[in-house]
Amino acid sequence: MTIDKNKLDYKNKIILAPMVRVGTLPMRILALECGADIVYSEELIDLKLGKCVRKENPVLGTVDFVDPCDGSVIFKTCDIEKGKVVLQLGTACHERALAVGKLVQNDIAALDINMGCPKEFSVKGGMGVALLGQPEKAKKILRTLVENLKIPVTCKIRLLPTVEATIKLVNDLATTGIAAIGIHARTRYERPNHRPHPEAIREIMKAVEIPVICNGGSKGFELFEDIEKFREECGADSVMVARAAQLNVSIFRKEGVLPMDDLIKKYLKLCVDYDNTPSNTKYCVQSILQDQQETPRGRKFLNCQTLQQIW
């Protein structure tokens, strides 16, 4: 079957950003229900995903990629997010990346390569921002995927020390045929407490032709309108939301955010429906609860060990 590699439109989209332990199936579905156009999985590592076995789960109505060693589900998807879910891959090897791409390409809308994670685990493995210092290697990974997969391929980077250097990198990566590029509006060594640089992305937009997805403004997001304001400040084609969505995924609602209790109930129902792990469920609810974890109800929740107890 031939698929148009540009089928996934990256113009004027509001996107759930890839977030470790957050971008699992229940949260992605809830993001779509709240108004997100595209949802990214959490970053998954090629060595882990590449050894998985694809299995269809008729009970849950999901497609599961299962680790044959311990039976754990590394990635799970379903028809609700068909054509809207992008799997983000952590990789430093074009061959391993391609093996994963071929394994998952019939079940995802696009494959994204993480070139923006500054965490030690990624950098030591030659992944994430480590690839920004090895553009030829990064291009080889992307070109291998573009030339051999039937779905769009993208990547996500951070700003380099200068706008000029970032423009050169983006145009270099674009020669591989990628469908879009995500740009976190901070440099490798900046963290969420540092202000983002939407002005840098605006300058980049003047010099590149590839669709650009801006990221990094979550600290200032309280309502849906703030998301669009950041996109306009960046002049980008689309915008992806990370931390603000982790705290309250209903920020994607144009009608306004949901009360915390309503949000948690919706999320927990999806966790039960799709048999999410208790540990992952607790992690995400803790993010929503924030300082309310220290209340009597919050402490009772933290003592729960199963989905039944949580529910």
CORURKA-V378088 format. One record per residue. N is the residue number from 0. RES is the residue in one letter. D_CENTER is the distance of its C-alpha to the mean C-alpha in Angstrom with 2 decimals. Layout:
n = <N/N>
res = <RES/RES>
d_center = <D_CENTER/D_CENTER>
This chain:
n = <0/1/2/3/4/5/6/7/8/9/10/11/12/13/14/15/16/17/18/19/20/21/22/23/24/25/26/27/28/29/30/31/32/33/34/35/36/37/38/39/40/41/42/43/44/45/46/47/48/49/50/51/52/53/54/55/56/57/58/59/60/61/62/63/64/65/66/67/68/69/70/71/72/73/74/75/76/77/78/79/80/81/82/83/84/85/86/87/88/89/90/91/92/93/94/95/96/97/98/99/100/101/102/103/104/105/106/107/108/109/110/111/112/113/114/115/116/117/118/119/120/121/122/123/124/125/126/127/128/129/130/131/132/133/134/135/136/137/138/139/140/141/142/143/144/145/146/147/148/149/150/151/152/153/154/155/156/157/158/159/160/161/162/163/164/165/166/167/168/169/170/171/172/173/174/175/176/177/178/179/180/181/182/183/184/185/186/187/188/189/190/191/192/193/194/195/196/197/198/199/200/201/202/203/204/205/206/207/208/209/210/211/212/213/214/215/216/217/218/219/220/221/222/223/224/225/226/227/228/229/230/231/232/233/234/235/236/237/238/239/240/241/242/243/244/245/246/247/248/249/250/251/252/253/254/255/256/257/258/259/260/261/262/263/264/265/266/267/268/269/270/271/272/273/274/275/276/277/278/279/280/281/282/283/284/285/286/287/288/289/290/291/292/293/294/295/296/297/298/299/300/301/302/303/304/305/306/307/308/309/310>
res = <M/T/I/D/K/N/K/L/D/Y/K/N/K/I/I/L/A/P/M/V/R/V/G/T/L/P/M/R/I/L/A/L/E/C/G/A/D/I/V/Y/S/E/E/L/I/D/L/K/L/G/K/C/V/R/K/E/N/P/V/L/G/T/V/D/F/V/D/P/C/D/G/S/V/I/F/K/T/C/D/I/E/K/G/K/V/V/L/Q/L/G/T/A/C/H/E/R/A/L/A/V/G/K/L/V/Q/N/D/I/A/A/L/D/I/N/M/G/C/P/K/E/F/S/V/K/G/G/M/G/V/A/L/L/G/Q/P/E/K/A/K/K/I/L/R/T/L/V/E/N/L/K/I/P/V/T/C/K/I/R/L/L/P/T/V/E/A/T/I/K/L/V/N/D/L/A/T/T/G/I/A/A/I/G/I/H/A/R/T/R/Y/E/R/P/N/H/R/P/H/P/E/A/I/R/E/I/M/K/A/V/E/I/P/V/I/C/N/G/G/S/K/G/F/E/L/F/E/D/I/E/K/F/R/E/E/C/G/A/D/S/V/M/V/A/R/A/A/Q/L/N/V/S/I/F/R/K/E/G/V/L/P/M/D/D/L/I/K/K/Y/L/K/L/C/V/D/Y/D/N/T/P/S/N/T/K/Y/C/V/Q/S/I/L/Q/D/Q/Q/E/T/P/R/G/R/K/F/L/N/C/Q/T/L/Q/Q/I/W>
d_center = <26.65/25.63/22.41/21.99/19.26/18.86/18.68/15.21/16.19/14.20/16.95/17.04/13.75/12.03/8.28/6.14/3.76/1.78/5.47/8.24/10.47/8.98/6.36/9.53/11.56/13.65/11.17/9.38/13.02/14.13/11.70/13.16/16.56/16.32/15.71/12.14/12.56/9.30/6.47/3.32/4.67/5.24/6.77/9.95/13.12/15.39/18.47/17.31/15.80/18.56/21.30/20.04/22.14/20.97/22.70/23.07/23.65/26.17/26.51/22.96/22.37/19.34/18.65/18.13/17.59/20.05/21.11/24.85/25.93/25.12/23.93/20.58/17.78/14.86/12.85/14.08/13.89/16.56/18.21/16.90/13.52/15.36/14.76/11.63/9.00/7.19/7.20/6.06/9.50/11.40/14.83/18.04/20.03/20.25/22.15/19.82/16.83/19.05/20.17/16.73/16.09/19.42/18.82/15.79/16.36/18.46/15.91/12.77/12.72/11.36/10.41/8.49/10.22/9.22/12.23/11.46/11.39/14.98/15.53/18.72/17.53/15.39/18.14/20.95/19.51/19.38/15.60/13.24/15.60/18.50/17.90/18.57/22.06/22.50/21.89/24.05/22.14/18.81/20.56/22.03/18.76/17.46/20.94/21.41/18.38/19.32/22.90/22.48/19.71/20.23/16.75/15.10/13.62/11.62/10.76/9.46/12.45/14.35/17.75/20.70/23.87/25.25/24.19/26.43/24.76/21.28/22.81/24.42/21.31/19.36/22.47/22.87/19.44/20.07/23.20/21.32/20.55/16.79/15.94/13.96/12.64/10.26/12.43/12.07/15.52/16.79/18.37/17.85/20.22/19.27/17.59/16.65/20.42/21.00/20.99/18.55/20.31/19.79/23.18/21.99/19.36/22.20/24.42/21.96/21.68/25.46/25.51/22.82/22.68/19.21/16.82/14.92/11.83/12.60/10.78/12.69/15.02/13.95/17.15/19.21/17.56/19.80/20.01/18.44/20.92/19.52/16.20/18.41/20.69/18.13/17.23/21.01/21.60/19.34/20.82/17.53/16.94/13.82/11.84/8.40/8.94/8.00/11.30/13.27/11.20/11.42/15.12/15.70/13.31/16.42/16.03/14.91/18.54/20.98/23.72/22.64/20.86/22.15/24.40/22.83/24.92/24.04/20.30/20.75/23.05/20.68/17.92/20.56/21.98/18.80/18.64/22.26/21.94/19.33/20.84/17.98/19.16/21.10/19.62/16.00/17.48/19.51/16.81/14.87/18.28/19.42/16.73/18.06/21.63/21.47/25.19/26.42/25.81/29.25/31.02/33.06/30.60/27.68/29.67/30.62/27.02/26.28/29.18/27.78/27.06/26.40/24.65/28.22/29.04/25.93/26.59>
